[in-house]
Amino acid sequence: MRGSPRTRQGVLLIVKTDSVVEGIHFLPATDPYKVGRKALARCLSDIAAMGGIPTAALIAIALPAGFNPQYVISVYDGLCDLARKYDVAIAGGETSQSPGPIVITVSILGWVEPTRCILRSTAKPGDAIFVTGELGGSILGKHLEFEPRVKEARWLVENFPIHAMIDLSDGLATDLKRILGASGVGAELLSDAIPISKAARERASSRA
């Protein structure tokens, strides 16, 4: 995310837009409730990665002709249940017809104090690297049910001098590289200390 204009209250406004596309981020047979939940969770995670608090979201969904109305209801059930959990208002949006796959786009608004706004470009030599929760397991469906770390991120920025954070939805190797590139630093990982999920270990064992 780039650009955080100040609001009249002296805090920074955070704006994030993300899309999930059928055939790329979810399969046609995927439970639409989980699809809707994932669409919002991805944006919530990006707000969390800046130390922010999400407040409102706009939802745009493009559907092929002849779609099942119950599918859309289930998508919104997933979206709204997660929104209520994080006190996010669904403020509006758009529904349109698409000649291609289903596309759900979420634009989310949040805020953060200037002193607690965390970027991916400000990591420093000597920083320790931590993650919240276990890694891996997306191939078994974890990507549809992961929990955004909004509360954890707020606790961190309120209690520690955090230099950089990022959402790990693309995986540790990919997203850590983004921090390193943006910050102009390197990193050393302790492989034995990386918290690998049970699902990922079981999947790896089954393919060995």
C-alpha positions as MATLAB code, in Angstrom:
seq = 'MRGSPRTRQGVLLIVKTDSVVEGIHFLPATDPYKVGRKALARCLSDIAAMGGIPTAALIAIALPAGFNPQYVISVYDGLCDLARKYDVAIAGGETSQSPGPIVITVSILGWVEPTRCILRSTAKPGDAIFVTGELGGSILGKHLEFEPRVKEARWLVENFPIHAMIDLSDGLATDLKRILGASGVGAELLSDAIPISKAARERASSRA';
ca = [
       0.000    0.000    0.000;
       1.257    3.471   -0.821;
       0.074    6.793    0.488;
      -1.513    7.507    3.851;
      -3.215   10.921    3.859;
      -3.865   12.519    7.239;
      -7.421   12.814    8.466;
      -8.737   15.764   10.441;
      -8.296   13.789   13.651;
      -4.536   13.667   13.159;
      -4.371    9.950   12.357;
      -3.412    8.389    9.046;
      -6.006    6.934    6.690;
      -5.096    3.513    5.269;
      -6.732    2.346    2.029;
      -6.330   -1.141    0.563;
      -7.951   -2.820   -2.457;
      -7.631   -6.512   -3.267;
      -9.414   -8.996   -5.532;
     -10.024  -12.727   -5.443;
     -10.614  -14.393   -8.802;
     -12.284  -17.732   -9.471;
      -9.758  -20.198  -10.821;
      -6.824  -18.334   -9.258;
      -7.662  -17.677   -5.610;
     -10.482  -20.203   -5.238;
     -12.036  -23.052   -7.212;
     -15.567  -23.151   -8.675;
     -16.515  -25.806   -6.113;
     -15.205  -23.815   -3.122;
     -17.765  -23.017   -0.420;
     -18.931  -19.464   -1.274;
     -19.098  -18.584    2.433;
     -15.358  -19.236    2.669;
     -14.745  -17.315   -0.560;
     -16.425  -14.229    0.884;
     -14.581  -14.583    4.161;
     -11.244  -14.880    2.367;
     -11.919  -11.795    0.242;
     -12.258   -9.621    3.339;
      -9.608  -11.413    5.408;
      -6.908  -10.619    2.846;
      -7.565   -6.894    3.165;
      -7.834   -7.039    6.948;
      -4.400   -8.655    7.052;
      -2.884   -5.798    5.074;
      -4.388   -3.232    7.439;
      -2.959   -5.233   10.347;
       0.478   -5.276    8.715;
       0.588   -1.476    8.969;
      -0.447   -1.531   12.619;
      -3.849   -0.154   11.705;
      -7.460   -0.596   12.761;
      -9.972   -1.415    9.980;
     -13.212    0.547    9.926;
     -15.205    0.153    6.688;
     -15.221   -1.787    3.426;
     -16.722   -1.540   -0.053;
     -17.494   -4.750   -1.944;
     -17.649   -5.170   -5.733;
     -18.591   -8.531   -7.208;
     -18.687   -9.491  -10.899;
     -20.718  -12.585  -11.775;
     -21.439  -14.512  -14.987;
     -24.920  -14.520  -16.483;
     -27.266  -17.042  -14.933;
     -25.537  -17.090  -11.545;
     -27.260  -18.647   -8.543;
     -28.532  -15.900   -6.179;
     -27.897  -18.188   -3.207;
     -24.200  -18.176   -4.123;
     -24.060  -14.399   -3.680;
     -25.966  -14.591   -0.403;
     -23.445  -17.107    0.926;
     -20.514  -14.946   -0.216;
     -21.938  -11.991    1.668;
     -22.655  -14.149    4.722;
     -18.941  -14.958    4.892;
     -17.981  -11.336    4.356;
     -20.421   -9.949    6.890;
     -19.675  -12.474    9.633;
     -15.980  -11.596    9.504;
     -16.769   -7.881    9.250;
     -18.852   -8.042   12.422;
     -16.052   -9.843   14.238;
     -13.638   -6.988   13.487;
     -16.216   -4.183   13.787;
     -15.937   -3.279   10.106;
     -18.906   -1.623    8.392;
     -19.838   -2.863    4.914;
     -20.507    0.623    3.559;
     -21.561   -0.233    0.000;
     -20.280   -1.603   -3.262;
     -21.264   -2.790   -6.725;
     -22.628   -5.911   -8.402;
     -22.097   -6.366  -12.131;
     -22.164   -9.016  -14.849;
     -18.933  -10.547  -16.100;
     -18.268  -12.650  -19.223;
     -15.474  -14.366  -17.342;
     -14.963  -15.911  -13.912;
     -16.353  -14.604  -10.630;
     -14.319  -11.693   -9.263;
     -14.758  -10.203   -5.790;
     -12.978   -6.937   -5.039;
     -12.769   -5.472   -1.553;
     -11.675   -1.918   -0.797;
     -11.074   -1.380    2.900;
     -10.464    1.718    4.988;
      -8.620    1.886    8.275;
      -6.596    4.242   10.420;
      -3.367    4.292   12.377;
      -1.524    6.808   14.522;
       1.494    8.353   12.740;
       3.835    7.027   15.439;
       2.512    3.481   14.997;
       2.300    3.288   11.204;
       4.512    0.380   10.125;
       5.885   -0.013    6.595;
       7.673   -2.852    4.825;
      10.528   -0.526    3.848;
      11.919    0.341    7.279;
      13.528   -2.881    8.538;
      16.962   -2.293   10.086;
      20.171   -4.333   10.427;
      20.026   -6.304   13.660;
      16.241   -6.667   13.717;
      14.869  -10.024   14.846;
      12.328  -11.766   12.579;
       9.104  -13.104   14.092;
       5.835  -14.506   12.748;
       2.425  -14.851   14.385;
       1.088  -18.388   14.201;
       2.208  -21.379   12.185;
       3.168  -21.345    8.511;
       2.057  -23.578    5.648;
      -1.079  -25.595    4.968;
      -2.681  -23.457    2.260;
      -2.896  -26.416   -0.100;
      -5.212  -28.069    2.445;
      -7.513  -25.056    2.637;
      -5.900  -22.873    5.301;
      -5.923  -19.935    2.859;
      -9.723  -19.962    3.057;
      -9.959  -19.866    6.857;
      -6.925  -17.980    8.157;
      -7.430  -15.419   10.907;
      -6.267  -11.845   10.237;
      -3.787  -10.770   12.933;
      -5.369   -7.384   13.634;
      -5.328   -7.659   17.434;
      -1.848   -9.155   17.511;
      -0.443   -6.412   15.289;
      -1.998   -3.677   17.406;
      -0.560   -5.213   20.564;
       2.877   -5.330   18.969;
       2.912   -1.707   17.804;
       1.541   -0.527   21.137;
       4.195   -2.342   23.163;
       7.338   -2.684   21.024;
       9.414   -0.532   18.638;
       8.452   -2.475   15.503;
      10.391   -1.418   12.393;
       8.665   -3.378    9.599;
       5.749   -5.767    9.097;
       4.079   -7.553    6.202;
       1.185   -9.925    5.602;
       2.468  -13.425    4.767;
      -0.348  -14.514    2.447;
       2.185  -15.220   -0.315;
       4.449  -17.238    1.967;
       7.479  -16.550    4.132;
      10.063  -16.726    1.342;
       8.193  -14.373   -0.986;
       7.016  -11.820    1.555;
      10.243  -11.678    3.557;
      12.039  -10.968    0.285;
       9.713   -7.996   -0.230;
      10.691   -6.522    3.128;
      14.370   -7.089    2.427;
      14.187   -5.514   -1.020;
      12.186   -2.506    0.141;
      14.434   -1.950    3.161;
      17.781   -2.671    1.524;
      18.798   -5.268    4.111;
      19.486   -9.003    4.223;
      18.299  -11.759    6.545;
      19.351  -15.049    8.062;
      16.702  -17.614    9.008;
      17.015  -20.412   11.551;
      15.215  -23.272    9.823;
      14.598  -25.185   13.049;
      12.867  -22.155   14.556;
      10.325  -21.681   11.742;
       6.888  -22.770   13.065;
       5.621  -25.168   10.384;
       1.961  -26.137   10.700;
       0.902  -29.717   11.343;
      -1.060  -29.704    8.065;
       2.041  -28.703    6.100;
       4.160  -31.377    7.789;
       1.559  -34.055    7.076;
       1.321  -32.975    3.448;
       5.093  -33.075    3.070;
       5.242  -36.541    4.655;
       2.540  -37.888    2.345;
       4.543  -36.815   -0.708;
       7.896  -38.081    0.550;
];
